[in-house]
């Protein structure tokens, strides 16, 4: 994102506090199954652009969104996800990036630790996204790490309208965990330095009118049409839940008073 001048399954649970923090109480499992012990390497599979089942990440769908000039790719080995994305940006009225996702319902969260990010541009982005569909102008909510501008949260409230920031940029810690949460049409962003205690990004709670079934996953853009940016992730956790669940999925935003 630039300003106008600029299943995995888990068992983590938490209770949100009024201060906007949440502490996990349980053990989450990383998405996917690690390869046999050793130094096995999976070569990222280059994508043709059309959504398809990821060859190296069973149960997940992959695609280049918006037909970036540099094709994206993905792989999963030893519980480390590698996602390569080209593209102009995720911003304004339409996006170009590489996306790895699963279908997602009304309530839950997608979280991941960003291990590494290639700096193709100061506004290159790697993070977690909830999106209506795989069209370039789709509504979305995105929590992303950038090389030069910290953690950015932005969204598109309806198809084809300009994207907007949600709150200020946040300085990343030594270990960057990101989370996007959906509670019906309310969305929020959390960060963590350990994947256990989560803090709500200030002013990140927004209303977006998306359909009941959306896409949730990892998104990478290079912010450079001539290059592709490589990012690696770990502890990728997709936590769906139902509205009447006794335990709130981690992390959950503290919603503003009516």
Order of alpha helices (4+ residues) and beta strands (2+ residues): beta-beta-beta-beta-beta-beta-beta-beta-beta-beta-beta-beta-beta-beta-beta-beta-beta-beta-beta-beta
